[in-house]
Each structure stands twice: as structure tokens, then as C-alpha cells.
């Protein structure tokens, strides 16, 4: 029970971060291979706050997210303002992610590459599910508001969006900051679940996993990436019986999703719509 | 009033537009014609801020808008459509128009993120207003359809509806009749005239279909190699030697 509980908790934590990237990639159409940096910032900011300063967990969680937002402006303002083409932006943020990791490795307060141990455990399964639910609500509300409309317009056609009076830089920056917030909160949850963090946890591999969950889960969807995030955390665990083949199967699953559902599990749709559709069908059959 | 004064734009060594001046008055439908590559679309891109002019001034209602960012130009009351239609293809027809109202809503980011009820209320009102624009161009029955699945003629209409929803004072139409059959062109002509009447709009129209442009534009500017070749009423231009040469070649009399 404890084992399944842990896997689920980790899955939900990952889902919070993936939600962030879904906002940036799935709804604003910008790719990133550096979002692990925001998870790292959130993890360290919150852990330092609870570890050294005994700040209440909920406050540390929010401040972890806000810490990532601040950092997102450091990379976002120069690159997005310069209208960097999307592929160059990916390279820039990738380098930025590595730079953040190196900084974390060389600060005193983070205890460098040794990592920060002895963090209090606050991220239990109910807490994590609650935070995930709140984050889903926030993301959903953002998407259906005018701010979300702008982001979606930029994803669909930046030139047409501009001629609708949409400020491309402001829109992309807002999405990046929002995604950094969710990643930061995810990182804060992670730190208070593992009780130990070190900079090497927040590398490119982590960034790539976020992208995999968003793309496999579906562009333009919130529920798809969340489901995929949990699934991708659980899958290697479920496959432990297959031992050395499990990473091969992991890759295979990813390929199969892209072949049979090119726009991802829930591309441009939500789980709630499925529920509504089913309800409608049942009603029709009933009458 | 839209006023271009001595506008110049070069790409590398090529002068796409050089020393071009023109005026468009409120409530006017001005035609902009010229052979391919004459610089017509470049002119639209200069007016809307996609390109910065290298020289000269562009003013709209007395304000210099040359080199202003596109989203600021839109705020000044200028909207446009594109030569190759640019819709938000994956969104519904209604959502395409809805986006035009993003600056007209009053709620701020905190209430949006928290999903407060006032956000939903305001969004609903906007949807009602967006529907009126769809009705205007006759797309009300397609509101829930995905924009990318619309046939060509209807896509054009949607693009016009979306531009109108910005409530502009000036609308720039870039070859709206391109790729349309004669029947669709008649419909389009009616639509443009109706829009012009209803909204008392200033319209600048780029078009290759002479029948269309000659019948709805009282005044036409002819562009060739980035400079103004001629300007006048359709009748004047039909007898203008320079214009005939540009379109038909030096030997047009023998052709």
C-alpha cells in the first residue's frame, strides 16, 4: 500500500509540473526543454524556507512557485522580447536550465552538489491531490478567460493574433510565468516528498519527461497531459517485472501513442467533455 | 484619415516601396491595384506595423503610426484581412470572432485565474455580441463549426467578420476575391458594400479582379514597382496610357 501510495504521490506531483508546461506548450504553442529549472527553483526556494526559516508549508509552496515566476522573467524578457524564433528559444531555455542547475550547485545556501537533506515531509497523497486539483482549476480558469484566448490565438497563428491587437510578447511571457509557477509548485511538492533534493535531479531528462507527457497527453488539453504525467511515472514501476526491458517498453508506448493518436491522448479535448458526451448519449437512449 | 507621405521601404538592395504618398478619407472605399510585386501587400504591412518604414510618415487620424507595433496599430482602429486567409483553424467559427473582443473585457488576471463568476458572465455577453457579427456575414448557422473546415468563400467572410469585430475605423482588405468564382464575387461585393454602409467604414481594398474593384471603388490608386503610377476614377484609369502599359506591356495598342 505504501508503495502504490508513493508512486501515485509522485505521479500527481509530476502532473502539477506538467500542467505548467501544458499551458506554455499546449495552449501557447511554445516549446521548451528547460522547464526542469523552474521545478528546481521551486524545490530549493520552498525547501530553504521550511528548512532554515521554518516557514509554514503552504506559504513555502506558494513562494516556491513565485520564485520560479521571478526567474522566468530573467530568461523570458530578453528571449521573448527579441522575438526569438521558436527553435532558437528552445536552445536558449535549454542552456538557461543548465545554467540554473550550475548556480544551484555552487551556492552555499543550497549546500551545493551534496544536496539539501532533512527537509520536512509535508507532501502526503491527500495534500498532493488537493494541490493538483487546485492547480487544475486555476489553469482551466486561465484558459477560458481572455488571457487564455490570447494564448490560444498566438498558438494558432501569431500573425493573425497580432492583427487582433494581441501583444505577442506579453502573451507569451504571461504563459511562461504561469507555467513557471506550476513547475515551481511541483518542485516544492517534490522537495517535501523526497525530503532530499540535489541539483542533479533537475536536468534535461526531467525537462524532456515534461515535454513527453504534454505531447503524448495532447496539445490544447489539460486533462490529457495530467493523465499522461501520472501514467508515465507509474509505467516504469508497473513494468518492474519486465526488468531490463522496461525502458524499451516505455519508449514503445510513447511511439505507439504518437502513431495511433498523433495529436496525443486528448488533443484539443478534455475528459469532462467525454463525460458530458456520454451523459448526452445515455439521455438520448433513455428517451 | 489615412495619410501616407513619401513612404519608403527597402529589403536589402531592393526598393519595395519608394516615395509613395496617398490619402484615404473617412467613409471612402479606396482601391489599390497594380501588377504582381508592385508593393501592394508591403503597403498594408507598413500601415499595420508589420514592417517599419525606412523613410516617410504614415499617419492615421493625425497620429503618426509608422513603425508602431501591430497590436498598437489595431488599437488605433485599423483592422485587416490577409491575402492567404489567416483564421484560427482549430477553433470554432464563434471563437474566432470572440477573440477580437479580448481587449474589451473588464476583468483582470486575478479574477480570471480564480475563475470568478464575473468572468463567465462577461464572457457570455461577448459571445452574444460575437454572434451578431456572425449573423451580419451570414455565418450564424456555422458558429459551432471548426473554422478550418469552412469552404473558401465562408472562410473569407469569417475573416471579414473577425476584423469587423475589432470595431475598426479603417479596414484593409487584401485580395478578398482571390480564388473565388463569379457567383461568390457577387456575394462578396454585396458584403463589402453592406459593411461599408452599416459601419460608415473607411476601406482600402487590394484586388486583382478589375470587375470588382471598378464597380465598388470610386477612386483607385495604381502602384507599379513601389511607386504610384496613377490615381483617379475607374474611367480615368481605363484610358490612362501609363496604366495600360503597366498592365498590358508597351505594345498594348497592337495587342
Interface residues (C-beta under 8 A of the other chain):
Chain A: X137 X138 X140 X141 X142 X144 X145 X146 X147 X148 X149 X150 X152 X153 X156 X157 X159 X160 X161 X162 X163 X164 X165 X166 X167 X168 X174 X220 X268
Chain B: X48 X50 X69 X70 X71 X74 X75 X79 X80 X82 X86 X87 X88 X89 X90 X91 X95 X98 X99 X100 X101 X102 X103 X105 X107 X109 X112 X113 X114 X115 X119 X123 X162 X163 X166
